[in-house]
Amino acid sequence: MENKIEENNIKIYDDRVEVVYTSGGVGCMLTGGGIMFLASLFILFYIVPTSGFVRAFIGVIIGGFGALFIGMVLFKVVGALLTGKAVYTVQDGYFKGKNKAVKIDEITDMKWAGSSLKYLAIKTTNRKTVKLSSYNLVPEEKVNQVINDYVIPNATPEFKKNWNKRMSNKGA
């Protein structure tokens, strides 16, 4: 299993193709998220206790939601980092995320979704929707490139049509 070609976020092996995160991207994400989390805690534990009622009330709302939201996102991202560098893998007729896999010939549609953490929403032939998160660790363009090059050639005609329609509208 020798690494043939290595692009910034794409690694191609003899038996699989992986979309991986880079250390620089992860460092920036964790640094930014860590600073926002600490700012939320600063608001909660330093600003709020020394403020008047209205300012303290607003501080609790901002600091509380900030700490909870950013803390949950950081927790998910760190959990994903601990499971390996590959965010998405194409192998043995499957498109795999960190925790789930979908058979390529069962995919009918795939699109990007999510607001804080982007994920691929994949619809299958048995009408199930599978969500494979990118944890915002890899660029959409690199994932789209892997899908175009390694998933679409083995996909169903319905998926090819839906994907081509979605990608042709992206530039407009």
Rosetta constraint file for C-alpha pairs under 8 A:
AtomPair CA 1 CA 13 HARMONIC 5.93 0.50
AtomPair CA 1 CA 14 HARMONIC 5.54 0.50
AtomPair CA 1 CA 15 HARMONIC 6.87 0.50
AtomPair CA 2 CA 13 HARMONIC 5.73 0.50
AtomPair CA 2 CA 14 HARMONIC 6.39 0.50
AtomPair CA 3 CA 11 HARMONIC 6.88 0.50
AtomPair CA 3 CA 12 HARMONIC 5.96 0.50
AtomPair CA 3 CA 13 HARMONIC 4.69 0.50
AtomPair CA 3 CA 14 HARMONIC 7.25 0.50
AtomPair CA 4 CA 11 HARMONIC 7.82 0.50
AtomPair CA 4 CA 12 HARMONIC 5.85 0.50
AtomPair CA 4 CA 13 HARMONIC 5.75 0.50
AtomPair CA 4 CA 14 HARMONIC 7.36 0.50
AtomPair CA 5 CA 11 HARMONIC 6.24 0.50
AtomPair CA 5 CA 12 HARMONIC 5.45 0.50
AtomPair CA 5 CA 13 HARMONIC 7.54 0.50
AtomPair CA 6 CA 10 HARMONIC 6.09 0.50
AtomPair CA 6 CA 11 HARMONIC 4.80 0.50
AtomPair CA 6 CA 12 HARMONIC 6.46 0.50
AtomPair CA 7 CA 11 HARMONIC 6.30 0.50
AtomPair CA 8 CA 22 HARMONIC 7.60 0.50
AtomPair CA 9 CA 19 HARMONIC 5.55 0.50
AtomPair CA 9 CA 20 HARMONIC 5.08 0.50
AtomPair CA 9 CA 21 HARMONIC 6.00 0.50
AtomPair CA 9 CA 22 HARMONIC 6.76 0.50
AtomPair CA 9 CA 138 HARMONIC 7.11 0.50
AtomPair CA 9 CA 142 HARMONIC 6.74 0.50
AtomPair CA 10 CA 17 HARMONIC 7.19 0.50
AtomPair CA 10 CA 18 HARMONIC 5.74 0.50
AtomPair CA 10 CA 19 HARMONIC 4.69 0.50
AtomPair CA 10 CA 20 HARMONIC 6.15 0.50
AtomPair CA 10 CA 142 HARMONIC 7.14 0.50
AtomPair CA 10 CA 146 HARMONIC 7.78 0.50
AtomPair CA 11 CA 17 HARMONIC 5.81 0.50
AtomPair CA 11 CA 18 HARMONIC 5.18 0.50
AtomPair CA 11 CA 19 HARMONIC 6.50 0.50
AtomPair CA 11 CA 20 HARMONIC 7.31 0.50
AtomPair CA 12 CA 16 HARMONIC 6.36 0.50
AtomPair CA 12 CA 17 HARMONIC 4.55 0.50
AtomPair CA 12 CA 18 HARMONIC 6.47 0.50
AtomPair CA 13 CA 17 HARMONIC 5.94 0.50
AtomPair CA 15 CA 91 HARMONIC 6.50 0.50
AtomPair CA 15 CA 92 HARMONIC 7.56 0.50
AtomPair CA 16 CA 89 HARMONIC 6.83 0.50
AtomPair CA 16 CA 90 HARMONIC 5.65 0.50
AtomPair CA 16 CA 91 HARMONIC 4.64 0.50
AtomPair CA 16 CA 92 HARMONIC 7.50 0.50
AtomPair CA 17 CA 89 HARMONIC 5.63 0.50
AtomPair CA 17 CA 90 HARMONIC 5.20 0.50
AtomPair CA 17 CA 91 HARMONIC 6.73 0.50
AtomPair CA 17 CA 146 HARMONIC 7.87 0.50
AtomPair CA 17 CA 150 HARMONIC 7.96 0.50
AtomPair CA 18 CA 86 HARMONIC 5.75 0.50
AtomPair CA 18 CA 87 HARMONIC 7.34 0.50
AtomPair CA 18 CA 88 HARMONIC 5.77 0.50
AtomPair CA 18 CA 89 HARMONIC 4.42 0.50
AtomPair CA 18 CA 90 HARMONIC 6.51 0.50
AtomPair CA 19 CA 86 HARMONIC 5.65 0.50
AtomPair CA 19 CA 87 HARMONIC 5.76 0.50
AtomPair CA 19 CA 88 HARMONIC 5.13 0.50
AtomPair CA 19 CA 89 HARMONIC 6.33 0.50
AtomPair CA 19 CA 138 HARMONIC 7.39 0.50
AtomPair CA 19 CA 142 HARMONIC 7.34 0.50
AtomPair CA 19 CA 143 HARMONIC 6.64 0.50
AtomPair CA 19 CA 146 HARMONIC 7.65 0.50
AtomPair CA 20 CA 85 HARMONIC 5.25 0.50
AtomPair CA 20 CA 86 HARMONIC 4.32 0.50
AtomPair CA 20 CA 87 HARMONIC 5.50 0.50
AtomPair CA 20 CA 88 HARMONIC 7.18 0.50
AtomPair CA 20 CA 138 HARMONIC 6.83 0.50
AtomPair CA 21 CA 25 HARMONIC 7.10 0.50
AtomPair CA 21 CA 26 HARMONIC 7.20 0.50
AtomPair CA 21 CA 85 HARMONIC 5.95 0.50
AtomPair CA 21 CA 86 HARMONIC 6.88 0.50
AtomPair CA 21 CA 87 HARMONIC 7.03 0.50
AtomPair CA 21 CA 137 HARMONIC 5.50 0.50
AtomPair CA 21 CA 138 HARMONIC 5.40 0.50
AtomPair CA 22 CA 26 HARMONIC 6.41 0.50
AtomPair CA 22 CA 137 HARMONIC 7.81 0.50
AtomPair CA 22 CA 138 HARMONIC 7.88 0.50
AtomPair CA 23 CA 27 HARMONIC 6.06 0.50
AtomPair CA 24 CA 28 HARMONIC 6.29 0.50
AtomPair CA 25 CA 29 HARMONIC 6.21 0.50
AtomPair CA 25 CA 137 HARMONIC 6.84 0.50
AtomPair CA 26 CA 30 HARMONIC 6.04 0.50
AtomPair CA 26 CA 137 HARMONIC 6.55 0.50
AtomPair CA 27 CA 31 HARMONIC 5.94 0.50
AtomPair CA 28 CA 32 HARMONIC 6.02 0.50
AtomPair CA 29 CA 33 HARMONIC 5.98 0.50
AtomPair CA 30 CA 34 HARMONIC 5.74 0.50
AtomPair CA 30 CA 74 HARMONIC 7.26 0.50
AtomPair CA 31 CA 35 HARMONIC 6.15 0.50
AtomPair CA 32 CA 36 HARMONIC 6.30 0.50
AtomPair CA 33 CA 37 HARMONIC 6.08 0.50
AtomPair CA 33 CA 70 HARMONIC 6.63 0.50
AtomPair CA 33 CA 74 HARMONIC 6.70 0.50
AtomPair CA 34 CA 38 HARMONIC 6.10 0.50
AtomPair CA 34 CA 74 HARMONIC 7.85 0.50
AtomPair CA 35 CA 39 HARMONIC 6.08 0.50
AtomPair CA 36 CA 40 HARMONIC 6.24 0.50
AtomPair CA 36 CA 66 HARMONIC 7.67 0.50
AtomPair CA 36 CA 70 HARMONIC 7.25 0.50
AtomPair CA 37 CA 41 HARMONIC 6.36 0.50
AtomPair CA 37 CA 66 HARMONIC 6.84 0.50
AtomPair CA 37 CA 67 HARMONIC 5.45 0.50
AtomPair CA 37 CA 70 HARMONIC 5.94 0.50
AtomPair CA 37 CA 71 HARMONIC 6.47 0.50
AtomPair CA 38 CA 42 HARMONIC 6.02 0.50
AtomPair CA 38 CA 67 HARMONIC 7.96 0.50
AtomPair CA 39 CA 43 HARMONIC 6.23 0.50
AtomPair CA 39 CA 63 HARMONIC 7.84 0.50
AtomPair CA 40 CA 44 HARMONIC 6.28 0.50
AtomPair CA 40 CA 62 HARMONIC 7.32 0.50
AtomPair CA 40 CA 63 HARMONIC 4.35 0.50
AtomPair CA 40 CA 64 HARMONIC 7.03 0.50
AtomPair CA 40 CA 66 HARMONIC 5.52 0.50
AtomPair CA 40 CA 67 HARMONIC 5.27 0.50
AtomPair CA 41 CA 45 HARMONIC 5.95 0.50
AtomPair CA 41 CA 46 HARMONIC 7.96 0.50
AtomPair CA 41 CA 63 HARMONIC 6.34 0.50
AtomPair CA 41 CA 67 HARMONIC 6.44 0.50
AtomPair CA 42 CA 46 HARMONIC 5.33 0.50
AtomPair CA 42 CA 47 HARMONIC 6.74 0.50
AtomPair CA 42 CA 63 HARMONIC 7.88 0.50
AtomPair CA 43 CA 47 HARMONIC 4.81 0.50
AtomPair CA 43 CA 48 HARMONIC 6.12 0.50
AtomPair CA 43 CA 59 HARMONIC 6.12 0.50
AtomPair CA 43 CA 60 HARMONIC 7.61 0.50
AtomPair CA 43 CA 62 HARMONIC 7.94 0.50
AtomPair CA 43 CA 63 HARMONIC 5.48 0.50
AtomPair CA 44 CA 48 HARMONIC 5.45 0.50
AtomPair CA 44 CA 49 HARMONIC 7.71 0.50
AtomPair CA 44 CA 59 HARMONIC 6.47 0.50
AtomPair CA 44 CA 60 HARMONIC 5.92 0.50
AtomPair CA 44 CA 63 HARMONIC 5.25 0.50
AtomPair CA 44 CA 64 HARMONIC 6.92 0.50
AtomPair CA 45 CA 49 HARMONIC 6.57 0.50
AtomPair CA 46 CA 50 HARMONIC 6.91 0.50
AtomPair CA 47 CA 51 HARMONIC 6.31 0.50
AtomPair CA 47 CA 56 HARMONIC 7.47 0.50
AtomPair CA 47 CA 59 HARMONIC 7.24 0.50
AtomPair CA 48 CA 55 HARMONIC 7.20 0.50
AtomPair CA 48 CA 56 HARMONIC 4.53 0.50
AtomPair CA 48 CA 57 HARMONIC 7.73 0.50
AtomPair CA 48 CA 59 HARMONIC 5.73 0.50
AtomPair CA 48 CA 60 HARMONIC 6.72 0.50
AtomPair CA 49 CA 56 HARMONIC 7.02 0.50
AtomPair CA 50 CA 56 HARMONIC 7.96 0.50
AtomPair CA 51 CA 55 HARMONIC 5.87 0.50
AtomPair CA 51 CA 56 HARMONIC 5.36 0.50
AtomPair CA 52 CA 56 HARMONIC 5.81 0.50
AtomPair CA 53 CA 57 HARMONIC 6.01 0.50
AtomPair CA 54 CA 58 HARMONIC 6.29 0.50
AtomPair CA 55 CA 59 HARMONIC 5.99 0.50
AtomPair CA 56 CA 60 HARMONIC 6.06 0.50
AtomPair CA 57 CA 61 HARMONIC 6.42 0.50
AtomPair CA 58 CA 62 HARMONIC 6.14 0.50
AtomPair CA 59 CA 63 HARMONIC 5.62 0.50
AtomPair CA 59 CA 64 HARMONIC 7.87 0.50
AtomPair CA 60 CA 64 HARMONIC 5.41 0.50
AtomPair CA 61 CA 65 HARMONIC 5.96 0.50
AtomPair CA 62 CA 66 HARMONIC 5.85 0.50
AtomPair CA 63 CA 67 HARMONIC 5.89 0.50
AtomPair CA 64 CA 68 HARMONIC 6.09 0.50
AtomPair CA 65 CA 69 HARMONIC 5.80 0.50
AtomPair CA 66 CA 70 HARMONIC 5.73 0.50
AtomPair CA 66 CA 71 HARMONIC 7.82 0.50
AtomPair CA 67 CA 71 HARMONIC 5.48 0.50
AtomPair CA 68 CA 72 HARMONIC 6.05 0.50
AtomPair CA 69 CA 73 HARMONIC 6.36 0.50
AtomPair CA 70 CA 74 HARMONIC 6.05 0.50
AtomPair CA 71 CA 75 HARMONIC 6.03 0.50
AtomPair CA 72 CA 76 HARMONIC 6.27 0.50
AtomPair CA 73 CA 77 HARMONIC 6.19 0.50
AtomPair CA 73 CA 117 HARMONIC 7.66 0.50
AtomPair CA 74 CA 78 HARMONIC 6.00 0.50
AtomPair CA 75 CA 79 HARMONIC 6.11 0.50
AtomPair CA 76 CA 80 HARMONIC 6.22 0.50
AtomPair CA 76 CA 135 HARMONIC 7.60 0.50
AtomPair CA 77 CA 81 HARMONIC 6.20 0.50
AtomPair CA 77 CA 135 HARMONIC 5.92 0.50
AtomPair CA 78 CA 82 HARMONIC 6.37 0.50
AtomPair CA 79 CA 83 HARMONIC 6.88 0.50
AtomPair CA 80 CA 84 HARMONIC 7.31 0.50
AtomPair CA 80 CA 98 HARMONIC 7.29 0.50
AtomPair CA 80 CA 135 HARMONIC 7.48 0.50
AtomPair CA 81 CA 85 HARMONIC 6.72 0.50
AtomPair CA 83 CA 98 HARMONIC 7.48 0.50
AtomPair CA 86 CA 98 HARMONIC 7.61 0.50
AtomPair CA 87 CA 97 HARMONIC 5.88 0.50
AtomPair CA 87 CA 98 HARMONIC 5.91 0.50
AtomPair CA 87 CA 134 HARMONIC 6.25 0.50
AtomPair CA 87 CA 137 HARMONIC 7.78 0.50
AtomPair CA 87 CA 138 HARMONIC 7.61 0.50
AtomPair CA 88 CA 95 HARMONIC 7.19 0.50
AtomPair CA 88 CA 96 HARMONIC 5.52 0.50
AtomPair CA 88 CA 97 HARMONIC 4.67 0.50
AtomPair CA 88 CA 98 HARMONIC 6.87 0.50
AtomPair CA 88 CA 134 HARMONIC 7.75 0.50
AtomPair CA 88 CA 143 HARMONIC 7.87 0.50
AtomPair CA 89 CA 94 HARMONIC 7.97 0.50
AtomPair CA 89 CA 95 HARMONIC 5.90 0.50
AtomPair CA 89 CA 96 HARMONIC 4.98 0.50
AtomPair CA 89 CA 97 HARMONIC 6.51 0.50
AtomPair CA 90 CA 94 HARMONIC 5.73 0.50
AtomPair CA 90 CA 95 HARMONIC 4.70 0.50
AtomPair CA 90 CA 96 HARMONIC 6.21 0.50
AtomPair CA 90 CA 150 HARMONIC 7.18 0.50
AtomPair CA 90 CA 151 HARMONIC 7.37 0.50
AtomPair CA 91 CA 95 HARMONIC 6.70 0.50
AtomPair CA 91 CA 96 HARMONIC 7.69 0.50
AtomPair CA 93 CA 103 HARMONIC 5.95 0.50
AtomPair CA 93 CA 104 HARMONIC 5.67 0.50
AtomPair CA 93 CA 105 HARMONIC 7.55 0.50
AtomPair CA 93 CA 154 HARMONIC 7.87 0.50
AtomPair CA 94 CA 101 HARMONIC 6.22 0.50
AtomPair CA 94 CA 102 HARMONIC 5.46 0.50
AtomPair CA 94 CA 103 HARMONIC 4.36 0.50
AtomPair CA 94 CA 104 HARMONIC 5.22 0.50
AtomPair CA 95 CA 101 HARMONIC 5.65 0.50
AtomPair CA 95 CA 102 HARMONIC 5.34 0.50
AtomPair CA 95 CA 103 HARMONIC 6.30 0.50
AtomPair CA 95 CA 104 HARMONIC 6.07 0.50
AtomPair CA 95 CA 151 HARMONIC 7.54 0.50
AtomPair CA 96 CA 100 HARMONIC 5.90 0.50
AtomPair CA 96 CA 101 HARMONIC 4.08 0.50
AtomPair CA 96 CA 102 HARMONIC 6.31 0.50
AtomPair CA 96 CA 132 HARMONIC 7.81 0.50
AtomPair CA 97 CA 101 HARMONIC 6.07 0.50
AtomPair CA 97 CA 132 HARMONIC 5.32 0.50
AtomPair CA 97 CA 133 HARMONIC 7.02 0.50
AtomPair CA 98 CA 132 HARMONIC 7.42 0.50
AtomPair CA 98 CA 133 HARMONIC 7.77 0.50
AtomPair CA 99 CA 132 HARMONIC 7.83 0.50
AtomPair CA 100 CA 130 HARMONIC 7.97 0.50
AtomPair CA 100 CA 132 HARMONIC 6.95 0.50
AtomPair CA 102 CA 106 HARMONIC 7.32 0.50
AtomPair CA 102 CA 107 HARMONIC 7.38 0.50
AtomPair CA 102 CA 130 HARMONIC 7.77 0.50
AtomPair CA 103 CA 107 HARMONIC 6.93 0.50
AtomPair CA 104 CA 151 HARMONIC 6.68 0.50
AtomPair CA 104 CA 154 HARMONIC 6.79 0.50
AtomPair CA 104 CA 155 HARMONIC 5.83 0.50
AtomPair CA 104 CA 156 HARMONIC 7.99 0.50
AtomPair CA 105 CA 154 HARMONIC 6.67 0.50
AtomPair CA 105 CA 155 HARMONIC 5.17 0.50
AtomPair CA 105 CA 156 HARMONIC 5.65 0.50
AtomPair CA 106 CA 124 HARMONIC 5.28 0.50
AtomPair CA 106 CA 125 HARMONIC 5.23 0.50
AtomPair CA 106 CA 126 HARMONIC 7.93 0.50
AtomPair CA 106 CA 155 HARMONIC 7.85 0.50
AtomPair CA 106 CA 156 HARMONIC 7.28 0.50
AtomPair CA 107 CA 122 HARMONIC 6.75 0.50
AtomPair CA 107 CA 123 HARMONIC 5.89 0.50
AtomPair CA 107 CA 124 HARMONIC 4.41 0.50
AtomPair CA 107 CA 125 HARMONIC 6.17 0.50
AtomPair CA 107 CA 155 HARMONIC 7.04 0.50
AtomPair CA 107 CA 156 HARMONIC 6.98 0.50
AtomPair CA 107 CA 159 HARMONIC 6.29 0.50
AtomPair CA 108 CA 122 HARMONIC 7.63 0.50
AtomPair CA 108 CA 123 HARMONIC 5.57 0.50
AtomPair CA 108 CA 124 HARMONIC 5.24 0.50
AtomPair CA 108 CA 125 HARMONIC 5.96 0.50
AtomPair CA 108 CA 156 HARMONIC 6.81 0.50
AtomPair CA 108 CA 158 HARMONIC 5.68 0.50
AtomPair CA 108 CA 159 HARMONIC 4.39 0.50
AtomPair CA 108 CA 162 HARMONIC 7.72 0.50
AtomPair CA 109 CA 122 HARMONIC 5.81 0.50
AtomPair CA 109 CA 123 HARMONIC 5.07 0.50
AtomPair CA 109 CA 124 HARMONIC 7.07 0.50
AtomPair CA 109 CA 158 HARMONIC 7.52 0.50
AtomPair CA 109 CA 159 HARMONIC 5.05 0.50
AtomPair CA 109 CA 162 HARMONIC 6.07 0.50
AtomPair CA 109 CA 163 HARMONIC 6.85 0.50
AtomPair CA 110 CA 120 HARMONIC 6.48 0.50
AtomPair CA 110 CA 121 HARMONIC 5.60 0.50
AtomPair CA 110 CA 122 HARMONIC 4.40 0.50
AtomPair CA 110 CA 123 HARMONIC 6.23 0.50
AtomPair CA 110 CA 159 HARMONIC 7.61 0.50
AtomPair CA 110 CA 162 HARMONIC 7.95 0.50
AtomPair CA 110 CA 163 HARMONIC 6.96 0.50
AtomPair CA 111 CA 120 HARMONIC 5.56 0.50
AtomPair CA 111 CA 121 HARMONIC 5.41 0.50
AtomPair CA 111 CA 122 HARMONIC 6.72 0.50
AtomPair CA 112 CA 118 HARMONIC 6.77 0.50
AtomPair CA 112 CA 119 HARMONIC 5.78 0.50
AtomPair CA 112 CA 120 HARMONIC 4.69 0.50
AtomPair CA 112 CA 121 HARMONIC 6.18 0.50
AtomPair CA 113 CA 118 HARMONIC 5.78 0.50
AtomPair CA 113 CA 119 HARMONIC 5.48 0.50
AtomPair CA 113 CA 120 HARMONIC 6.11 0.50
AtomPair CA 113 CA 121 HARMONIC 6.39 0.50
AtomPair CA 114 CA 118 HARMONIC 4.68 0.50
AtomPair CA 114 CA 119 HARMONIC 5.98 0.50
AtomPair CA 117 CA 133 HARMONIC 7.19 0.50
AtomPair CA 117 CA 134 HARMONIC 7.19 0.50
AtomPair CA 117 CA 135 HARMONIC 5.35 0.50
AtomPair CA 117 CA 136 HARMONIC 5.79 0.50
AtomPair CA 118 CA 133 HARMONIC 6.14 0.50
AtomPair CA 118 CA 134 HARMONIC 5.84 0.50
AtomPair CA 118 CA 135 HARMONIC 6.28 0.50
AtomPair CA 118 CA 136 HARMONIC 5.91 0.50
AtomPair CA 119 CA 131 HARMONIC 6.27 0.50
AtomPair CA 119 CA 132 HARMONIC 5.40 0.50
AtomPair CA 119 CA 133 HARMONIC 3.92 0.50
AtomPair CA 119 CA 134 HARMONIC 5.33 0.50
AtomPair CA 119 CA 135 HARMONIC 7.29 0.50
AtomPair CA 120 CA 131 HARMONIC 5.63 0.50
AtomPair CA 120 CA 132 HARMONIC 5.16 0.50
AtomPair CA 120 CA 133 HARMONIC 6.20 0.50
AtomPair CA 120 CA 134 HARMONIC 7.55 0.50
AtomPair CA 121 CA 129 HARMONIC 6.39 0.50
AtomPair CA 121 CA 130 HARMONIC 5.85 0.50
AtomPair CA 121 CA 131 HARMONIC 4.73 0.50
AtomPair CA 121 CA 132 HARMONIC 6.70 0.50
AtomPair CA 122 CA 129 HARMONIC 5.38 0.50
AtomPair CA 122 CA 130 HARMONIC 5.05 0.50
AtomPair CA 122 CA 131 HARMONIC 6.23 0.50
AtomPair CA 122 CA 132 HARMONIC 7.80 0.50
AtomPair CA 123 CA 127 HARMONIC 6.28 0.50
AtomPair CA 123 CA 128 HARMONIC 5.74 0.50
AtomPair CA 123 CA 129 HARMONIC 4.55 0.50
AtomPair CA 123 CA 130 HARMONIC 6.48 0.50
AtomPair CA 124 CA 128 HARMONIC 5.46 0.50
AtomPair CA 124 CA 129 HARMONIC 6.46 0.50
AtomPair CA 124 CA 130 HARMONIC 7.82 0.50
AtomPair CA 134 CA 138 HARMONIC 6.44 0.50
AtomPair CA 138 CA 142 HARMONIC 7.24 0.50
AtomPair CA 138 CA 143 HARMONIC 7.49 0.50
AtomPair CA 139 CA 143 HARMONIC 6.75 0.50
AtomPair CA 140 CA 144 HARMONIC 6.01 0.50
AtomPair CA 141 CA 145 HARMONIC 6.09 0.50
AtomPair CA 142 CA 146 HARMONIC 6.38 0.50
AtomPair CA 143 CA 147 HARMONIC 6.18 0.50
AtomPair CA 144 CA 148 HARMONIC 6.06 0.50
AtomPair CA 145 CA 149 HARMONIC 6.07 0.50
AtomPair CA 146 CA 150 HARMONIC 5.59 0.50
AtomPair CA 146 CA 151 HARMONIC 7.05 0.50
AtomPair CA 147 CA 151 HARMONIC 4.72 0.50
AtomPair CA 147 CA 152 HARMONIC 6.06 0.50
AtomPair CA 148 CA 152 HARMONIC 5.29 0.50
AtomPair CA 148 CA 153 HARMONIC 7.61 0.50
AtomPair CA 149 CA 153 HARMONIC 7.04 0.50
AtomPair CA 150 CA 154 HARMONIC 7.43 0.50
AtomPair CA 151 CA 155 HARMONIC 6.13 0.50
AtomPair CA 152 CA 159 HARMONIC 7.74 0.50
AtomPair CA 152 CA 160 HARMONIC 6.06 0.50
AtomPair CA 155 CA 159 HARMONIC 6.23 0.50
AtomPair CA 155 CA 160 HARMONIC 6.37 0.50
AtomPair CA 156 CA 160 HARMONIC 6.30 0.50
AtomPair CA 157 CA 161 HARMONIC 6.13 0.50
AtomPair CA 158 CA 162 HARMONIC 6.19 0.50
AtomPair CA 159 CA 163 HARMONIC 5.91 0.50
AtomPair CA 160 CA 164 HARMONIC 5.98 0.50
AtomPair CA 161 CA 165 HARMONIC 6.08 0.50
AtomPair CA 162 CA 166 HARMONIC 6.14 0.50
AtomPair CA 163 CA 167 HARMONIC 6.04 0.50
AtomPair CA 164 CA 168 HARMONIC 5.94 0.50
AtomPair CA 165 CA 169 HARMONIC 6.40 0.50
AtomPair CA 166 CA 170 HARMONIC 6.48 0.50
AtomPair CA 167 CA 171 HARMONIC 7.50 0.50
AtomPair CA 168 CA 172 HARMONIC 7.57 0.50
